[in-house]
């Protein structure tokens, strides 16, 4: 089998892909096991997410699991609205690697 080509991304595309880190109780528990969660664009693929995380944070990514989060339908002052959908990757880092999401880029 041939190895998959690593996508070459510009710095701007990396920032378009990775929107924000998720800081929740569940993601804090995951960080103890070398995993982090982010909000990424819906059109991002696993190889693009991996390249963006490695490029922005200078770490080695072991694996990525992704899921689509459907936006909720909400009612505010009688007006029905819908939050937008987004993609949530769970990034597993290689041993000895870590990202401190509280410091920013």
KOLFIVEX-722917 format. One record per atom (N, C-alpha, C, O): x, y, z; residue in three letters. Coordinates in steps of 0.02 Angstrom, whole numbers, plus 50000, padded with zeros to 5 digits. Each point is the difference from the previous one (the first is absolute). Example, Ala and Ser with C-alpha at 12.3 -4.5 7.8 and 13.67 -1.06 7.14 Angstrom:
% KOLFIVEX-722917
506604971650390ala
499555005950000ala
500455006050000ala
500524999950033ala
499305005449931ser
500425005950003ser
499615005550037ser
500255005550008ser
% end
This chain:
% KOLFIVEX-722917
500424994150000unk
499585005950000unk
500445006250000unk
500535000250031unk
499235004949935unk
500385006249999unk
499745004650055unk
499414999850019unk
501045004250006unk
499815004750053unk
499595005749970unk
500135002149943unk
499395000350095unk
499595005549976unk
500415006449999unk
500415001250043unk
499465003049905unk
500365006249995unk
499765004950054unk
499405000750011unk
501075002550021unk
499835004950051unk
499825006549965unk
500395002549959unk
499025000450056unk
499805006149965unk
500445005950022unk
500195000650058unk
499965003649893unk
500385006150013unk
499515005650009unk
499625001749954unk
500375001350106unk
499535005250016unk
500355006650012unk
500545000250029unk
499155005249949unk
500265006650017unk
499815001650072unk
499554997050029unk
500805007750000unk
499875002150070unk
499275002550006unk
499674998650050unk
500095005049900unk
499325002650002unk
499494994349999unk
499505000350035unk
500634994649924unk
499544994249997unk
499994996350066unk
499484997450021unk
501115002250013unk
500024996750066unk
499545003650049unk
499654996850039unk
500375009949960unk
499575003850045unk
499274999549980unk
499565000450043unk
500294998649891unk
499314998949979unk
499744993350023unk
499414999450018unk
501024995549983unk
499794993450021unk
499884999750074unk
499464998050022unk
501045003950018unk
499944999650074unk
499695006550024unk
500325005249999unk
499054994450023unk
499645006050021unk
500145001750074unk
500165005750015unk
499794989350029unk
500085001450072unk
500104993550037unk
499744994849979unk
500625005450077unk
500034994050042unk
499364999450041unk
499695005150018unk
500114988849998unk
499424999050043unk
500254999150071unk
500404995550014unk
499365008750031unk
500194999450070unk
499364998550039unk
499625004550019unk
500264989049991unk
499434997750038unk
500254995150053unk
500594998350001unk
498964999550041unk
500204995250051unk
500234993549968unk
500504997050022unk
499155000849926unk
500194993849967unk
500685000649965unk
500414995550004unk
499705010249961unk
500645000849965unk
500585000950049unk
500564998249984unk
499315004550076unk
500515000550051unk
500204993050024unk
500594998750011unk
498934996949997unk
500154993150020unk
500394996449944unk
500444996050015unk
499405005449923unk
500354997049944unk
500725002349997unk
500444996249980unk
499705010050039unk
500685002749995unk
500484996350047unk
500605000049988unk
499144996950064unk
500424996050044unk
500264993749965unk
500494997050022unk
499195001049923unk
500194994149962unk
500325001849933unk
500054995849956unk
500165010550037unk
500335002149938unk
499535001349943unk
500214999549942unk
499165002150072unk
499515001549947unk
499745007050009unk
499915002550056unk
499955000849888unk
499725006850000unk
499425000349952unk
499974996149952unk
499575008550061unk
499435001049955unk
500025007149973unk
500195004650035unk
499614996249902unk
499995006549968unk
499345000949962unk
499644995249989unk
500225011049992unk
499475001549952unk
500345001349934unk
500465004249996unk
499344992249952unk
500315001049935unk
499465001149947unk
499414998950013unk
500795003449928unk
499525001249947unk
499714993449974unk
500324994850005unk
499085005649969unk
499654993949978unk
500334996749940unk
499954993949992unk
500405009949966unk
500294997049940unk
500714997350012unk
500314997649952unk
499945002650109unk
500674997650015unk
500014992450003unk
499554996950028unk
500985000249944unk
500084992750002unk
500504998250055unk
500345004450027unk
499704989149990unk
500464997850052unk
500735001749984unk
500345002550044unk
499904996349895unk
500705001949985unk
500125007550006unk
500535002250022unk
498985001949957unk
500075007350006unk
500015002150073unk
500395004450018unk
499184992650023unk
499985001750071unk
500674998250033unk
500275003850040unk
499994990349943unk
500634997750027unk
500565004849981unk
500415002050043unk
499625000049893unk
500525004549977unk
499945006950033unk
500505003250016unk
498884999149994unk
499895006650031unk
500214999950073unk
500335004750023unk
499494990150015unk
500194999650071unk
500764999550007unk
500295003350042unk
500024992549916unk
500734999350004unk
500355006449979unk
500515001750029unk
499225001949923unk
500315006249977unk
499925005750049unk
500465004050009unk
498954996650022unk
499875005650045unk
500314999150069unk
500255004850029unk
499754989149997unk
500214998850069unk
500684996450005unk
500244999050056unk
500074999249888unk
500654996550000unk
500004993850043unk
500434999150043unk
499074996549946unk
499954993750036unk
499934994449950unk
499895001249940unk
500164992650083unk
499914994149958unk
499324996950017unk
499884998150057unk
499685001349893unk
499334997250010unk
500024992649984unk
500254997949948unk
499484998050099unk
499984992849991unk
499384997949961unk
500044996149953unk
499375006550067unk
499374998049968unk
499495005650007unk
500055004350043unk
499454995549912unk
499455004850002unk
499344996349990unk
499934996149953unk
499605005250090unk
499314997549992unk
499555006249993unk
500055004750039unk
499524995349911unk
499585005849988unk
499264998350007unk
499804994249992unk
499815010850023unk
499274999350002unk
499685006649980unk
500275005350012unk
499154994149957unk
499615006049983unk
499515001450056unk
499654995550023unk
500335010749999unk
499545002050053unk
499465004249966unk
500135005249970unk
499264992450034unk
499435003549970unk
499805005950043unk
499994999450062unk
499855006249906unk
499795005950037unk
499314999250030unk
499564996849971unk
500355006250087unk
499354999550034unk
499515005049972unk
500195005349975unk
499174993050028unk
499475004749985unk
499805003450065unk
499824996750048unk
500205009949952unk
499865003850061unk
499445005149986unk
499905002049943unk
499755000050109unk
499495005149995unk
500195005750047unk
500094999050060unk
499985007149912unk
500185005850040unk
499505005549986unk
499945002449943unk
499694999750108unk
499485005149995unk
499504998349945unk
499795004349962unk
500024989450034unk
499504997849952unk
500274998849930unk
499634997649957unk
500995004050030unk
500294999149934unk
500394993449999unk
500434998850042unk
499424997049911unk
500334993649993unk
500655001049962unk
500025003449948unk
500524993750078unk
500655000549967unk
500364993450005unk
499784995450034unk
500785004249932unk
500394993950000unk
500745001750005unk
500255004249962unk
500094992550084unk
500735000750004unk
500324996249943unk
499724995149975unk
500875007150005unk
500324996849943unk
500324993350020unk
500194999050058unk
499874996549893unk
500344993650010unk
500755001250003unk
500255005049973unk
500114990450059unk
500735000650003unk
500304993150007unk
499664995250016unk
500995004349974unk
500364993750003unk
500455000150062unk
500325005150014unk
499704989350021unk
500394999450061unk
500504994249994unk
499804994250001unk
500845007449991unk
500504994650000unk
500284998950070unk
500095004750038unk
500034989049979unk
500364998350061unk
500704997949978unk
500094994849968unk
500395009450049unk
500694999149977unk
500404996450054unk
500055002450056unk
500244991949927unk
500444996350045unk
500725001849984unk
500224999249943unk
500145003250106unk
500695002049990unk
500474994250014unk
499834995450038unk
500755004849931unk
500514994950013unk
500265000650071unk
499915005250032unk
500404989549993unk
500245000050069unk
500515005650010unk
500435001149958unk
499505002550098unk
500455005450016unk
499815006749971unk
500325005050015unk
499174995349942unk
499785006149969unk
499425002950040unk
499604996350029unk
500365010449974unk
499435003250032unk
499885006949972unk
500475003249975unk
498914999250029unk
499815006749978unk
499665003350059unk
499554997250030unk
500665008849986unk
499675003950052unk
499525004949965unk
500215005249974unk
499144993150025unk
499515004049963unk
499835006650036unk
499695004349970unk
500524996550092unk
499845006250036unk
500465005749981unk
499835005850014unk
500744992849955unk
500475005349984unk
499875003149932unk
500215005649987unk
499444990949969unk
499875002649933unk
500584998649953unk
500464996350017unk
499515006749922unk
500534998849950unk
500535005250005unk
500484999849962unk
% end
